[in-house]
Amino acid sequence: MKLLFFTDTHIKGTNPKNRKDNYYETLKRKFREIGDIAKDLEVDYILHGGDWFDRPDISPSIVREFAIIIKNFGKEIYTVAGNHDMYGQNPNTLNRTMLGIFEGTGIVKLLKDDEEIILKKDGISLQLTGKSYNYDIDGQKFAEYYIVKKNSSVDYAINIVHGMLLKKPFYEGIQYTLIDDIKDTEADITFAGHYHSGFGIVEMNGKYFVNPGSIVRISNSIAEIERKPKVVYVELKERVEIREIELKSALPGEEVLDREELERAKDRSVRLHQFYQGISKSMEYKKIDIAGIVENIASNQDLSREVKEEALRRIAIAQESFAMGQDTE
């Protein structure tokens, strides 16, 4: 059984400030190359780690262009949803998003949290599960998302998660889960999205934890200039064979990323962080943006699960209502 995994495609029609190329056209070339890789390697299934779109309400004309390309992959595609794929980072809004349209038209198969799919090919049976982004995916109940039980009747188990899975601790204020925290999972391979820089392929106790990083370089990090976008090829036989494949259509970072803009963005981020810290010493101040609000709610241990879910539901409604009154791209 042959598989191809990629993640965090962030489809959009506008150019990020730090890009010098035409982001939209570059992304289409990458999708076409991924389709070619899938055909050349004769993969049986394609897996995606979430954040197909940069926003849940991307222009239908843009979605149509990519839908045509993805349809030409000619393979079944299994995926989870990322936080950018939904309104207010609320999974209950997916049926009203562009990823919801992909699912409804059969372009992709969205793995449900309580779903277990068995795939069979060439005498190999695979148990496939997935967990879409949720506000508490990297909270106290992280094990519910990352740790799975493997059926005795299958040869392999794969779990796809859109969460902040890392090799080492991140900076303060961001929820994350360490690979070492989930080493008891019975999944032979845990695929992760969300963390754009990725951590490659990590083997621990005979299990693999994999995040090749986003196929697009859009984060405000100088390190992105050196990073080469990749996909991951897996062959399941008597044992697991797994390797990363660099995308040839991904040009050198210096040609597509504006170093000066990245430096300015980095400097702005530092100054803003210092500004927020200075204000917070004298008054209660919270950064007013959807991602920040959601992060604050998710990490607030004084709030009950019911209160958190109701707050996020209302944020999603507000965000969706606002989006309906705006030009999407």
KOLDOZA-256802 format. One record per residue: residue in three letters; x, y, z of N, C-alpha, C, O, CB in turn. Coordinates in pm, whole numbers, plus 50000, padded with zeros to 5 digits. Last residue first. Glycine has a CB too. Example, Ala and Ser with C-alpha at 12.3 -4.5 7.8 and 13.67 -1.06 7.14 Angstrom:
2
ser512854977550708513674989450714512905000350787513415011450804514084994050572ala513194943150780512304955050780513204967050780514244966850846511314955350905
***
This chain:
329
glu487805376749821489165377149768489255388049663490325390149604489585363349709thr485345383849947486175373149998487585372849944488495368950017485545360349970asp484015413150065484505406749943485515396349988486455399650061485155417249843gln481615408950336482875413450279483125406850144482545396550111484035410350375gly479505398150466479345411850423480595417550358480655429450327478965420350540met480315373550543479265374250443479065388250391478525390150282477965369150500ala482095379250749482625374850620481585376050510481915379150396483125360350630phe480335385150959481205395650908481685392050767481695400450677482405397751003ser479245359950999478365371150962479175382550902478745388750804477585376151086glu481515345751079480815342050956479925353450908479865356150788479985329350979gln482135358551320483095358551211482415355351078482715361650976484215348451238ala479815353151470480205366951442481155367651324481015376351238480865373251565ile479905325251481478755331951420479105346151380478755350751272477555331951517ala482325321751620482165316451484481025323251412481145326751295481935301251488ile481685332851867482745338851786482605334551641482755342651549484135335051842arg479765314651953479355328351925480395335751842480045343951757479105335752056arg481355292051988480205291651896479795305751856479495308451740479015284151960leu483095300352184483625298052050482515297251947482695301251833484455285152048ala481275301652399482005313552358482525312052216482415321252135483165316352454glu480475274852416479485285052384480165297852336479675304252242478605287952506glu482905262752485482265259052360481215269352319481065272352200481625245252373lys483415274652737484345276352625483655273552492483805281252397485555267052642val481225265252886481395279652864482315282252745482045290952662481945286452992glu481745237652882480495242952826480615257652795480165262152690479345240552922arg484175235653019484125231752878482875237652811482945242152697484125216452865ser484705264953227484245251253205484215248453055484215257752974482855248953268leu487605283753304486335282653233485975267953214486835259553187486415289853096asp490085283153409488995286553501487625285453436486595285953504489195300653553gln491965279253218491575267453295490425270253392489865261053450492765262053371asn492315290752910491785295353039491235283553118490155278453087490685306153020ser493015283252659494005281152764493515285352902494235283653001495255288552730ala490805290152503491205276152512492145273452628492105262752690491865271852384ile490785318252527489665310352578490095295852601489805289952705488465310852480asn493195324852401492965328652541491855320252604491955315852718492625343552550glu492725314952145493815309552224493635312552372493885304152458495155315052174val490575331552068490375317152079491455310852165491165302252249490365310651940ile491895356452066490755354152154490535339252176490315334852289489495360652096gly493845352251868494235355152006493115352552104493345347052212494675369452018ala492275347851641493195337451687493585339651833493645330251912494455337151599ile490845372651627490155359851645491085349251701490735342351797489565355151512asp492045399351830491985392451703491425378651730491525373451841493385391751634ile493215419652041491895418051984492015412551842492075420051746491135431551984lys494945410352326495065412952184493735410052116493185399152130496195404552123lys493985425152632494065413252548494125417352402493445426652359492855403852574tyr494745437552947494705440252804494825427152728495705419052758495825450052762glu494415452853244494065440353177493885443353028492985450752989492755433953237met497295473253325495865471153303495635457753234496545452053174495275482653218ser499995473453375499175483753439497675481753420496875487953490499565497053386lys501085452453241501545454753378500655464653452500555464353575502975459653378ser500135453752986499525443853075499965445553220499295440653311499855429953029ile501815472152864500455476052899499855466653002499155470953094499575476452775gly504125456652830504165469052906502795473452952502625477953066504795479852825gln503245435852667503725432852802503735445252890503385444653008505115426752795tyr502595450152436501545442952509501965440052652501175441552746501195429952437phe505205459052369504135468552395503015462052477502555467852576503565473952263gln506545435252320506995443852429505915453852469505725456652587508275451252388his505055427052099505075418752219505515426952340504955425652448506005406652199leu505685447551921504305445751964504235437552092503455440552183503485439151854arg508425442951888507975455451947506545454551997506205460152102508105466751846val508375417451769509085419551895508575432051964508315431952085510595420551871ser506915422851537506415413051633507065414951769506395414051873506655398851581arg508585440851405507255445251450506715435951557506125440351656506275445951332asp510735423951350510935435451439509605440551493509495444051610511675446851365lys509505406451172510095401251296510255412551397509955410851516511445394551269ala508855424050970507765417051041508275411751175507585412551276507205405450955arg511395431450886510495441750940509385435251022509025440051129509885450250826glu512295406750796513015413550905512125424050970512095425551092514305420050852leu510485402550590510545393150703511235399450822510815397550936511275380350662glu511175423550422509835423350481509795413950601509145416850701508775419250376glu513755415450354513565428250424512195428650492512065433550604513705439950325arg513265391350217513995391250344513785404150423513635403850545515495389150318asp510665378750064511275391950079511945392650217511275394350319510215403250063leu510785348649882510535355250009511325368350019512505368849985510905346050125val511585338849638510145340549661509815348049790508705353049806509475327149663glu514315337149625513605341749505512125344649531511485351949455513735331349396glu515195326749861515605340349828514825346049710514695358249696517085340749798gly514275299949851513615309749937513945324149902513075332849911513985307250078pro513985285549527514795289149643514145300549721513545309549663516215293149599leu510665272449447511885279649415512695282549541512155282049651511565292649342ala509085243349405509335253249511510685259749485511725253449499509295246549652ser509035223449224508415236149183508605247049287508315258749261506935234149157lys510025201949356510895208549260510345222049217511105230949178511105199649140leu509695194249688508945198749571509875206649478510445216749519507725207449613glu511245165649829511205180049810510455183549682510565176549581512635185749806ile509945140450020510265144049882510155159149868509095164949894509305136649781glu510805117550282510335130650237510775133050093511815128250049510875141750329arg509705083850349510715093850312510055106850267508905106950221511635088450201ile509395050650466508885064250467510015074050433511125072750483508255067650603glu508155018950510509175026550439508635040650421507545042550367509555019950299val507464994650748507155008150700508365014150630509465014250685506705017250816arg507264960050641507644970650734507314984150671506934984850555509164969750771glu505974946450453506284939150575506744948750684506614945950803507364928450547lys504554976950368504744963050325504944954750451504174955950547505974961550225leu503695007950276503434998150382503534984150324502724980050242502045000550445glu505325037050208504985023950152504865014050267505805012050345506045019250048val504935071750171504935060150262504575047650184503645047550104503935062350378tyr506225104050132505825091550067505965080050165506985078650233506665088949939val505415137450186505945125050245505345112950173504135111850157505645124350397val506685168650060505595159350084506235146650139507455145250137504745156449953lys508005201950130508095187650102506755180650116505815185950175509095181150194pro509885232150091508595225250104508675210750056509335207649956507515232750024lys512755239750265512285235050134510965227650153510935217650224513355225850066arg514045268050440513205255850439512725252550298512335261450222512005257650532glu515295292250426516115280250410515275267550395515755257550342517045278750529ile513235309750473514015311450351514815298750321514995295050206514945323550363glu512285304050724511505299150610512275300450479512005293050384510185306950600ala513845317650902514175303550879513415297950759513845288050700513865295351003ile512575341650932513745341350844514105326950808514615324250699514935348450910ser509075342850933510275337150993511405336850891511215332350778509995322951046asn506095345850913507085356550925508335351650998508615355851110506485368450999ser504865321350677505045326450812506185336650817507115336250736505335314950910ile504765310450426504045322950447504255328850587503845340250612502585320850424arg505415287750203506185295150301505545308950318505755318050237507695296450259val503675256750161503895270850126504625277950239504465274550356502545277850096ile503395232450267503965232750132504155246950083504725249149977503075224950034ser504425229850611503515235050509504185234750372505395236450361503075249450543gly505975199150726505795213550719504845217550608504505209450522507135220450700pro506035172350762506995177850666506945193050658507785199150592506745172150529asn505785154151035505245166850988506275173050894507285178350940504905176551108val505325123951210505725130551086505005143851064503785144651074505455121350968phe506495097051380505765109451400506255118951291507455121751281505975115451546tyr506385061751403506815073651331505875085451360504655083951363506875070851181lys507735036251618506605043951563507145056651498508215061651534505555047351674gly509835024151748509275017351632508075024151570507455018651479508895003651670asn510505043451941509955030451981509265023251866508225016851884508965032252097met510355068051706510475065651849509775052551884508585051051859509865077451929glu511405089251451511095075551489511335073751638512385077651690511945065351408val510275116251266510875112351394510445098051425509255094951425510445122151509ile510665136450994510275122951034511025119151161512255118851163510565112650920gly509915171351027510385159950949509825146750997508665145851036511875159450952phe508745191851150509885185851220510385173351149511175165751204509515182451365gly507355224251050507485209751051508655204851135509455212751185507615204650911ser506605250151016508015246850995508265231850989509245227350930508865252951105his503845250051081504285251950944505745248150918506075243450810504095266150906tyr501785230751250503085237051273503805238051139504325228151089503935228951377his499505218651104499405230451190500735237751211500795249951192498845226451323gly499725182851118499775195451044499885206751144500315204551258498535197150952ala501025149551142500575162051204500675173551105501575174151022501385165151330phe500585114851165500835126151078500265138751144499145138551195500215123950937thr501915087651308501075099151343501495110651253502615115751263501225102951496ile502015053451250502415066651200501415076951250500205075251235502495066651044asp501025034051413502365031951358502915045051303504125047551307502335021151247ala499345039951712499435043151569500875041051523501815045751586498975057851541glu499245037451978499455025051905499455027251755499545017751677498395014851942thr500935059952200499945057352097500275044352025501445040652012499885069151996asp502945066052373502165053952402501075051252299500365041252309501525055152538lys503985090352308504725078552264503985065552291504355055052237506075078252332ile503085115352364502155106152298502845093452250502335086552162501485113152181asp505075130552475503825129252551502905118652492502025113552562503115142552555asp507045132052285507295123352400506025121152483505905110952552508385129452489ile506025151652123506035137852074506215128252190505595117652194507155135851970leu503995175052303505285169752265505165155352217504315147752264506265170552382thr501755200352218501905186652267503245181552217503595183452101500725177452218tyr500765233652321501415224152232501445210452299501195209052418502845228752195gln499715267552337499515253652376500165244352274500125247052154497995250452389ile501615295652414501055287552306500905273152354501855267252406501935288152179gly502825307052629501575312952585500905305352473499745308052439501815326852541glu506315304252554505235305352651503995311952590504105321152510505705313352772tyr507415284552269507465296052359506195297252442505135292052406507695308752279phe507705248352302507555260652226507605272352321507815270452441506235260652144pro509735218852354508815229352399508875241952314509915245752261509105233052542lys510185196152074510655202652196509725214252230508995219052144512115207752179lys508685185351869509755177251926510235182952059510645175452148510925176351829leu505035188751861506415193651851507415183651908507055174751985506565206951921leu501855196351744502735185551788504175189751760504505193951649502395172051715met499345212751743500705217551761501585206651823502005207651939500725230151849gly497235196051497497525201851627498995205451638499795201751552497135192151739his495505176551331495885190451306496045197351441495115203651492494805197851217val496435143151264496005153051363496435167051321497575169151279496595149651503ile495875110151177496185123451124495615133751220494425133251253495615125350980asn497195078151227496345088651283496815102151229498005105251233496385088451440ile497235044651121497705058351097496695068051156495495066551138497915061150945ala498295011451162497355021951203498015035551179499175037651213496935020351354tyr498484978851005499014991851042497895001351085496734999551050499814997950925asp497044954950994498504954550990499114967651041500124967651111498994951750847val494234945451204494874952951097496394951951106496964948551210494434967651102ser493124932951423492844927051292493544934251176493444929751062491374927051268ser493484946751651494334935051633494194928951494495014920851451494014924551738asn493534982051620492794969451614493744957751587494694958951509491694970051506lys495055004551836495144997451709494394984251717494594976251808496604995151671lys494075035351972494215020951991494185014151854493395017751767493085015352082val495805066851995494775057951942495105043551975496255039952001494625059851789ile496375099652089496655085652122495495076852077494345078952116496905084052274tyr495465125352017496725120251965496955105351987497665099051909497835127652027tyr492985130552138493205133651998494415126451939494375121951825493375148451981glu493125123452399491925119552325492095121652175491415115152095490715127452375ala495405136152492495475121752463494275117052382494395107552304495565113752593phe494685162152561495375159752434495385145052394495365141852275496785164752443lys493315174352768492785161852713493425158252579492785152052493491275162852697gln494535198452820494695187752917494225174152864494685163652911493945191153044gly495315207852480495045210752621495235198552709496005189452677493645216052637asp495365206252213496655205652282496515209552429497475213952493497665214852213ile492675208052156493425196652103494785195152170495295183952183493605198251953asp490765226652220491495220052331492335208252285492665199452365490515215452436tyr489675235751978490325245352068491135238752179492095244752228489285254352129asn490665214451712489695217851815490405226751915491615225451935489095204951884tyr491155200851388491515210651491490345213051585489185213451544491945223951426ser490375165651357490455179351309490805188651423490765184851540489135183551243lys491865135251354491285145051446491495158951389492625163651374491915143851588gly491485101951226491925115751216491195124651314490055121951353491715120951075thr492545069251111491745078151195492275092251181493385094451131491765073551344leu492705037950957492935052350940491985060451028490765058751020492755056350792gln494295008250935493305015151018493635030051013494705034351057493295009751167leu494904987250664495284999450735494095005250809493015006850753495855009850637ser496264957250539495084964150593495544975750682496454974250764494174954350674ile497554942750246497814950950364496534957750409495794963250327498914961550334gly497074930450005497224921950122497534929350251497764923050354498294912150097asp496704952349832497864943449817498134935149942499284933149980499104951549783lys494734969850061495384970049931496584960749933497394961250025495804984449892lys492214985750249492924973250216493474974050075492794978349982491984961050230leu491285005050531491665004750390492464991950363493284987850446492485017450350ile488885014650752489795003650721490035003550570489095001950492489224989950771ile488365041950968488245036550832489295025650812490455027350850488405047850727glu486525054451219487675045551197487475038951062486535031151043487815034951311glu485435083751388485395074751273486685066751261487775071751289485145082651145asp485165104651557484825091451611484805080751501484235069951519483455092051680asp485905126751400486635123651524486385109551575487295103151629486255133451631lys486045119551047485345124251166486085119551292486805109451289483875119151167leu487755129950766487755120250876487075126350998487475136951045489185115750910leu486425136850459486805142950586486655132750698485565127550722485935155550615lys487555131750148486805124750252487305130050386488455127950422486985109050241val487155153549862487925147849973486985140350066485765142350063488685158850050ile485235155149664486635157649628487555152149735488615146749704486895172749609gly482525153049717483305140849703484755142849663485435133149631482665132149605thr481025174649775481095170949634481995158949609482215154949494481585182749552gly481415177150050480075174449998480055170149853479165162749812479225186350013glu484135183950067483645171150119482305167450056482105156150014483505171850272phe484165208949943485055198249895484545184649941484515175049864486495200449945ile482385221950114482005219749974482865208749913482355200149840482145232749892gly483925222650344482655215550346482145212650206481555202150181481615223550422leu485865239750260486245225750281484995217150288485005205750243487095224150411met484325262750262484785257550134485295243150146485165235250053485885266550077thr481555259050499482855263950452483225257850317482525249050265483935260750555arg479485248250632479225261150567480515267150510480565279050478478585270950666asn480305225850763479365223850653479065236750578478455236350471478065217950707leu481905236150973482525230950851481565229250734481955230950619483185217950880thr481125244551220480805253351108481265247750974481045254150871481425266951130asn482055227851416480635226951383480235235651265479115234551216479815230551503pro484705235051470484445224151376482975222951334482685217551227484885211151436asn485845267151490484765258751544484415247951442483885251151336483515267251578gln487365289251436488035276951477487065267151542487405259951636489175280251574gly485715307951323485945308751467486635296551524486525293651643484655310751537tyr485065285251062484775298251121485015297751272484585288351340483315302651091met487765265850915486475267450982486305281551039487285288751060486325257151094asp490325263350821489255258050737487865260650793486865257950725489435243150718his492135270551007491835280350903490685275950812490145283950736493075283050818asn492405247251160491725258751219491365269451116490395276751134492605264851326gly491705219350937492555227951018491785239751072490635242051033493745232650937ala490345186550917490185200950899491125208550990491315204951106488735205150925val491805158450746491185164350864491075179350834491645184150736492025161550998thr491335134750474491845146750537491165149650670490115144150702491675158550445tyr492005115450187491485115750325492145127350399493355129650388491755102150399ile491205109449860491945118449948491255118850084490075122050095492035132649887glu491715086749598490925090349715491785098649808492945095249834490375077649787lys492905100549286493035091849402492075096049512491675107649519494485091949454gly493125119049080492605105849050492725095749162492655083749139493285100548931phe493985144449047494875135349119494445120849092495265111749083494855138449272asn491955159148938492845152148845493885143548914494605135948849493535162148756lys490895171549157490125160649095491015152349003490855140148992488925166349016ile492775191749189492735180749286491965168949232492325157449257492095185549418ile492135208648972493475202648984493445190449075494025180049043494485213049038ile489505215549036489795208848909491145201748916491285190348872489785219048792ala489865228849277489055216649275489335208549148489415196349152487555220149283phe491255251449203491965241049275491195227849278491785217149281492255245549417glu489195265349068490475262549003491215251049070491725242049004491355275149004arg487215267449270486955259849148488255255949079488405244549035486075267949052val488395284949450488135271149493487915262249371488385250849368486905270449586ile488285308049296489585302449334489435287849373490235279349334490215310449450ser485545311849281486315310549156487685304549183488195296749103486465324249088pro484725314949550484375302749476485175300949348485465289649309482895302849443ser487095328249781486265330449663485985317449588486905309549565486935340449570ile486985314650115487725318249994486765319549875485745312649870488825307749964asp486165311150383485265317350285485995322250161485665332850108484515328850349pro487995302250566486885293250532486005298350420485175290950367486045290850654arg491395307550459490185312250525489045303050486489115296550381489875327150487asp493255292050343493755302150436492605308450515492805313850623494535312950362phe492605256550320492395270450282492955280050387493095276550504490915273150262trp493495233550439493445234150294493415248650249494095252650154492215226450239asp494065225950707494325239450656494505239050505495515243550450495575245450723gly495255190850695494395202150733494935215650693496085217050650494185201950880gly496885169950600496875173150743496075185250784496185189550899498225175050787his495935143650380496185157950399495995161450545495055156650609495255166550309leu496795116450164496395121350296496775136050310497805140450259497045112850409ile495855094349908496505106849944495925111750076494715111150098496325117549832tyr496485060649799495685070549870496525082849900497745082049915495115064550002asp498255047749628496875042949638495955053249702494785054449665496835029949716val500675059149392500145058249528498675053949523497965056449425500295071849602glu502595058949181501435049949180500865048049320500605036849363501815036249120leu504515076849142504775066849246503645056749258503725047149336504995073749379asp503275092248944504565085848916504865074749015505415064348978505685096248919lys500995101649081500855092848965502155085248936502125073348908500435100948841ala502115117449282501175106649318501035096649204500955084549227499805112549354ile503525135749127504245126649217503375114649252503835103149252504685133949346asp501395149249006502335141548923503115131549007503335120148965503305151048851gly500245161649229499465152149150500355143349064500105131349051498455159549062ile502365178049295501945167649390501115157149319501255145149344501145173849508glu502325195049074503485186249097503125175049193503545163649173504665194349152arg499905208049115500065199648996501245190149013501175178548972500265208448871phe500515221449352499455211449351499585202249230499405190149241498065218249351lys502515238649256502835228749358501775217749362502115205949374502965235449497arg501065254649079502165246149027502515235249128502795223849089503415254648996lys499385267449262498805258449161499875249249102499625237449078498125266449049leu501245282749400500525272149470499885262349372499855250249398499445278149561thr502025300649201503005291549260502315279849328502745268349315503905298849361glu499665314849163500175306549054501205296449106501235285049060500815315348945tyr499465327049421498365319049364498865309549255498545297749256497265328349306tyr501835342149448501525331149540500495321549481500645309349490501005336749674asn504135353149251502675352549246502255340149325502325328949274502145351949096asp506825364749468506275358249349504765359949345504195367149425506655343349347lys507455375149708507815383149592507225377449463507145384349361509335384049581arg505875376750027506135369249905506445378749789505785388949772504945360249870asn505065390150254506475386150247506825378250121507945373350108506825378050369lys502345394850231503265406150220504705401850200505495409050139503155414850342pro500705370850020501195374950152502225386050134502915386450032501805362750230asn498385377849762499785375649797500085379649941499765390849981500685383149702thr495255360349720496065372349738497475368849783497705358049837495405381749839gly493865336849717494095343549590494955355949600495355361449497492815347249530lys494695305449876494155319049878494505325749746495355320849672494715327249999ile495275276750067494835282149939494225296049957493355298050042493815272649872his496965262050256496555276150270496225282650136496825292750098497655283950339thr498155237550307498255243250173497825257850167498285265250081497435235050076asp498855217550519498855232150531499105239050397500135245550377499905236550631thr500485188250373499655195450470499785210650456500685215750390500035191350610phe500635153950253501085167850256500105175950340499035171050375501205173750111phe501455120350170500935129850269501505143850246502695145450222501265125250412leu500625091050004501315103849992500645113650088499425115150088501285109149845leu501165055450003500465067450048501305079850023502535079250021500105066350197lys500595021749909501395033849894500565046249926499415047449884501975034949751met500844988150000500005000050000500885012550000501805013750081499055000050122
***
